[in-house]
Amino acid sequence: MEQPSKRERTRRVLAEHALELFERQGFEATSVGQIAAAAGVTEMTFFRHFGGKEQSVLTDPFDPVIAEAIGARPAAEAPLARTARGLRSALGELSETELGTVRRRVRLIACTPALRAAAAAQNEATTAAIGDRLTADGADPFAARVAAEAAIASLTAALYEWARGGRRTLAETIGAALDVLETDRA
């Protein structure tokens, strides 16, 4: 397994310290300077890695995994089924450690209005990536966009439900949400 670069390690350390401070002090009460100091770097270094403190929580390393998993599905599948099944596959790639970090991030986002708004805007990029992938593989552009929008809305609802401490695991919660989308599973 390839070792992460110094840049990747620094980015992870900054994100972890940001998350810890946001959980302890609150998002609004935490400054970039505090995050940088906790990580042992300068504010300039923080801004080399993130455009702002929101991005330290919202930057999602799983978007490329999602697009790849959808791309690995047979192009002949209907766009919505392909997207839902690709999301199921991508979920299976997450480790327990990653799932723990995801829960912490989503809990913070769910209870912080500024982060919820920023997350909604960021979902547009994920939706576009999914729609572009489906269209590139021959799906009708409108059908691809609708499938991507429906999948991301379903995923977001599932993540917020799970983060609030629902009784199901992440996999079960997302699976239940995706079941609603897949007519052959309803």
Disulfide bonds with the S-S distance in Angstrom:
none
